[in-house]
Amino acid sequence: MGDINVQDDVTAELEALTHELNRCKKGEPHVEQLIVESDNVMLVQYVNGRPEPNEITMQRLKKISNLLKCITCAVLSCH
C-alpha cells in the first residue's frame, strides 16, 4: 500500500471544484448561491484563505476565486 499524498488529493478536488463552478457559471445548472461541502479539511482551508498554499495550488485557487465572483458560495467542512 502506498503513501497517501495529501497535496494530490487537494489538487484533484480543486480541479473538480473548478470544473463544477465553470458549469454553474455557464448556467448548467443556474445558481446564484452555492454551498460546497467537503471532507477534505485542506481544501476547505485553502479556499477560505488559510493556510498559505504552494504556488501550484495558489494558481488553481486564483481560477476558483475568479469563478466565485459570479456566484455567492460558501465552502464548508462536513466532518
Residue, then its C-alpha position, 0 to 999 in steps of 0.5 A: m500500500g502506498d503513501i497517501n499524498v495529501q497535496d494530490d488529493v487537494t489538487a484533484e478536488l480543486e480541479a473538480l471544484t473548478h470544473e463544477l463552478n465553470r458549469c454553474k457559471k455557464g448556467e448548467p445548472h443556474v445558481e446564484q448561491l452555492i454551498v460546497e461541502s467537503d471532507n477534505v479539511m485542506l481544501v476547505q482551508y485553502v479556499n477560505g484563505r488559510p493556510e498559505p498554499n504552494e504556488i501550484t495550488m495558489q494558481r488553481l485557487k486564483k481560477i476558483s476565486n475568479l469563478l466565485k465572483c459570479i456566484t455567492c458560495a460558501v465552502l464548508s467542512c462536513h466532518 
